[in-house]
Amino acid sequence: MIRVLLTLVVVILGSTSCTDTRSHARAVFVLLDISGTYVNEIDKARRIVDYLLAVLGPGDSLAVARIDSASFSEKDIVASITFSDRPSMANAEKRAYRAAIDKFAQTVRQSGHTDISGAMLQGLEYLEETGAGTRYLFVFSDLQEDLKNDHVRQWTWNFHDTHVVAINVTKLDSDNRDPREYLSRVTDWREKVESGGGHWRVINELSHVEQVLR
């Protein structure tokens, strides 16, 4: 009987330890818009990835995915990883990750449409699967969604207390003619995130990204 009780204690403690480890981990999913002229912003996006590789540590997770014409698909994830607890291995993983992003930047092609909703849903699924206690969804886009005619993107959003950060929200030519279009676009996404239990923030100065991660 004592042996059985000891076994149960060990199992419970081990399970709690794993949960605590993940609850203190951070997970970041970065979405890169590759539609229209926004694909030319890819070098700025690489600066964000460089920063994340520098600050994320053992047990943290990072994924980078493109926003293209039909983005609710794992094929759009360019690279993803949960960093090793061993510093030497984690450093090697980060170098390999950076190489994968460089290759993507050199070969990326412009997409015909912009499925931001599908990409966000894919990101939320990834963040949920990591089990991390703190979750970030970075959206590197002008936030102008342009769906194919046969694509449906209507659902109830659940952002699971996720921090959604819109970065480098460039203004379109039409925004210059009527700034209300820009304000409406940003407001629409903010309302979707906040009504779904998430936290919303817009950062257009890349140096301010360092203020986001906790």
C-alpha positions, 0 to 999 in steps of 0.5 A: 500500500505504501509503495502504491501511494509513493508511486502516485505521489511521484506521478502527480509531482512529475505531472505537476512539474511538466505543467509548471514548465509549460506554464512558464514557457512562451510561444510566438507565432509570426504571420508574414503577409506576402501579398501585393507590394507588402512582400517587399517588407520581408527584410523588416520581418526578418529583423523581428525574427532576429529579435525573437531568436535572441530573446526566446529561451529554453522551452519557448516555441517559435513559428513563422508562417506566411499569409497567402491566398489560403492560409489555414494550412500547415504548409504555410508554416515556414519554420517551427520549433520548441527550443532545447533546454541545452544551451549549446543545442538551442544555439545550433537550433537558432542558427538553423532557424535563421538559415531557414528564414533567410532561404524563405526570404530569398525565394518567397513569391507574391500571393494573389490573395490575403487570407489573414483570418485563416492564417490567424486561426492556424496560428491559434491552433499552433499556440494552443498545442504548445501548451505555453502559458504566455502566447503571442501572435505577431501579424506583419501585415497591412491588415487588408484581407482579400479572400478568394470568392469561394473561401468562408471565414465566418466563425466565433473567435477564441483568442485564449488570452493571446497577445495579438500584435499587429506590426508594420501596418503600412498604409495603402494608397486608398488610406491616404485618400481616406484615412478612415479606411485605415482606422476602420481596418485596424478597429475591425481586427481589434474588435475581433481580438478583444471580443474573443478574449485576446489582447490587441496592440499595434506597433509601427516602430520596429524598435518598440517590439522589445516592449511586448515580450514579458 
